[in-house]
Amino acid sequence: MIYGLAAALGWGFSDFAAAVSGRRVGAFATVVVSHIASAILTTVLVLVVAPDLGGLREVGPWLGPIAILMTAGYYAFYRGLELGPISVVSPVLASYAVGPVVLAIVLLGESLSLVVAGGIVLTIVGTALASTDLRTFRAGAERAPGLPWAIAASALFGVGAYVFGWASRRAGWLPAIWFSRSLSAVLFLVWTVAAAARRRPAGDEGARDRRPPFRLSTAAVGLAVAIGLVDTVAASAYGRGSEVGYISIVTAASAIYPVLPVLAGTVFLHERPAPNQAVGVAILIAGLMAVGLG
């Protein structure tokens, strides 16, 4: 559970920072730079730690297609955060936790006591309440163009998180995250080159526009790199927790991360909290205590 909470802390920060970065330079620039930074970090770790990469022969055929799904999921998520608001997009994404929990129980045979199972349910429900203003959620969802992106990202992340957790258990967390992040970075680079090649300058239909599909300041690059590094640490915690423990429990603990960016959005972006959020926090704490005690 500790690994799941560590993942939640990292993802909470990266979500809020991604929302800020996306609104400044766009979702595409943010996701490309952050994933390149993640790939570089994990490659350095592999070179320094020198883990056994033999397990990738078993999990690689699964991680490859999942990396494509996660690439689309990250773009959808960052696009949703770019369009906002965080208080609508982030809680919707938290529903991703349902998929890995159910799949871990059904496919991996993870046996949970009634206390732990109840704690997982309370944690997910409490997170949804604590990170959502029920008074304005419906109206916000109706006028939030980021909502469809958040729903798509939630479905993609649900499948991806389960496969990543399973791969971490079979091959080790470091080989699994290095393989998936490196492949995602390559996919985003190919996407960037393709986007640049398709651009044409105004008034010249026959020539290609050689400008990059986006331009970044030094500060923007620094923020996107920080997002990638923190997200990598969070994903590493999730992978390590899945390697040594139950994927269902790690996922439930990590699912509380939407509370953090919503809190940051309240403080820095002046998004107002709701009374139901206090109830959600109480339920969330009760759920985590039940999981921990169980």
N, C-alpha and C positions, 0 to 999 in steps of 0.2 A: 504494500500500500504506500510505503514511503516513496518508492520510485514513481508511482502514479502521481502522488502529490508534487513531486519535483517536476514531472512532466507538465502538470497543470500550471505550475508557477512560470515555467519557461514559455509555454504556449499562451498564457495570459498576457505576458509582456509582448511577445511577438505579434499577437493579434492587434493589440492597441497600436504598436509601432507600425504595423502593416497598414492600418487604417490611415494613419497620419501620412505615411509614405505614399500610399496609393492616391490620396487626394492631392499630393504635391506633384508627383511625377508619373502617376498612372500605375495600374495593377501590373501591366506587362513588364515594365522596367523593374518594378520592385521584385517580382517573382524571379526574373532572369538573374539579376545580380545576387539575390539572396541564395539561389540554388547553386550558382557558381561558387560563392563563398563556402557553402555547405560541402560541396564536392571537394574543394581544396582542403578544408579542415579534416574531413574524414580520410582523405588520401594521406595527409601528413600523419594522422594517427595510425593508419595501417602500416606505413613505412617505419614508424617509431616502435610500435608495439609488436609488429610482425605476427599477427594472429594466424591460426590455421585457416586457410581459405578453402580447404577441401570440401567443406560442407556446402559450398556454393554450387557444386555440381548437382546436388539434390534440390536445392531451393531456387537456384537461378532460373529454371524454366517457369517458375511461378512469379518470381520477383520481376522478371522482365515485363510481362503484360501489366502487372500491378503498377510498375513504375510509370507506364503510359497513363493508366487511370489516375494515379496520384498527381502526375504532371497536369492533367486536365483539372483535377480537384483543387490543386493549389491555385491555379489561375482563376477558377470559378470563385474560390473563397476570397482571394485578394480583390477580385473584381467586385464581389459583393460588399467587401469592406470599403472599397473606393466609393461605391454608390451610397452605402450606408442606409440607415444609421446603425451604429454598433449594437445598440440595444435591441434591434430586430435581427440582425444578421448573426451575431455571435450565439445567442441562445438557440436559434434554429440549428446551427452547426453542432451544438452539443448533443443533439439526438443521434449523432454518429455512434455514440457509445452503445446503443441498443444492439446494433449489428454484431460487433465483436463479442459482446457478452453472450448473446444467443448462440452464435456460431461456435464459441469456445465450449459451451456446455453441450451442444449437440454433436459437434464433430470431434472434439478432443476429449469428451467425457469428463470435463471438470465437474466434480461433485461438490456442491455447496450446501452448507447447513442452512436451515430455515432462517437463522439469525443473519448470516452473511447475505443470503439471497434477499431478505427483507431490507438489509442495509443498502444493498446495491440499488434496489428500487427507490428507497428514500433518497439516496444520494442524487440519482438522476432527476427525480421529481423536484427535490429541493433546489438543485441547480437551475432547473427551468424557471421556478418561481423567483429565486433570488436574482436572476439575471434578466427578468422580464417585467416591464411595467404593464400589468394587465389592463389598466385603465386606457392606455394608449396603444397597446400592442396591435389590436385589430386595425385601428385607423392607420397606425404606422406601417403595418404590413401591406395595407391596401395601396399606400402611396410610396412604398419603398421598392424601387427598381432592383435593389440588391437581393430581395427575397428569393426569386427563382435561382439566382446564382448560389445562395446559401443552401437551398434544398438540394441542388445538384452536388455541391461540394460535400454535404453531409452523407449522401448515398455513396459517393466515391470513396470518401475517407473511411466509412464504415467497413467496406470490403478491404480497403488497403491496410487499415490498422490491424485487422485480424490476420491477414497474410503476413504482414511484417512481424507481428508477434509470434506467429508460428515459425517463420523463417529464423527469427532470433533464437528461438528455442532449439531449433535443429542445427543451425550453423554458427550461432553466436551473434550477439548484438552488433559487434563492430563490423564483421564481414557483411552482415545483412544491410546495415545502414550505409556502408561505403558503396556497396553494389547498387543499391536503389538510388541513392543521391547522385552518384556519378552518372548513372544512366539518365536520370531526370535532367541533370545539367546539360548533357549532350543533346537531349531532345529539345530543351529550351534554346540552346545555341543554334541548332538546325532551324528551329522556328524563327529565330531572330534573323538568320541569314536569308531565309525564304521571304520573310516580311520585307527586308531591305531590298531584295532583288526585284520584288514586285512593284516597288514604288517608282513612280515616273514624275519628272519635273513638270510643272505647269507650262503649257504651251509647246511641249516637245514630246509628242506621242511616240517617237521612235527611240528615244534614249532612256536609259534607266537612271533613276535618281540614286546617286551614290551616298546620300545622307543616311545615317543610321535611323532605325524606326523610332528611336527616342534619344533624348539628350539629358544628361545628368550633371548636376553640380557636384562638387566634392562632398558637400554636406549630404546630398541625396544618396550618393554612393556609400558614404559611411553609415547612414541609417539602414540602407538595404543590406549591407554586409553584416551589421549588428543583428538584424532580423534573422539572417541566415545562420549566424553562429549560435544565437540563443535557441532558435528552432531546432538546430542540430543537437544541442545539449538536451533539450526536452525530449526529442525523439530517441536519443540514446538512453535516457532514463526509462522511457517506455519500453524500449527493446530489452534493456537489462532486466527490468522487472518481469517482462514476459519470459525471459530466459530462465529465471530462478524461481518464478512464482506462477500464479494463475493469471492468465490473460484477462479473464472476466473481472478479477479484483483490480488489477492495474488499470484497466480501461475505466472502471467505475470511478476510481480515485482521480484519474486524469481528466474526467469529464467535468470537473468543477471549474475548469479554467475560464469559462465565460463570465464568471462572477468578477474576475480581476479586470478585464478590459472594460466591462460595464461600469465598475467602480471608477476606473480611470476616466472613462467617458463622462461620468457625472462630475468629477472634480475639474477636469481640464477642458472638456467640451460643453460643459453646462447642460448635460442631459439629466433631467430630473428623476430621482428615484421614486418608487411607489411603496405604499404600506405593505403590500403583499411580499415585498422583497425581504423584509425582516422575518416574516413567517418562513420564507424559503430558506433563509440562512439557518434558522433553528432546525428545520427539517434536514437540511444538508449536514449540519453538525451531528445530528442524531444518527443519520445514515452512516457517516464515516466512523462514528464510535461503534456502531453495531458491526461494521465490517472489521474494524480493528479488534474488537473483543472476540468476534467469531473466529 
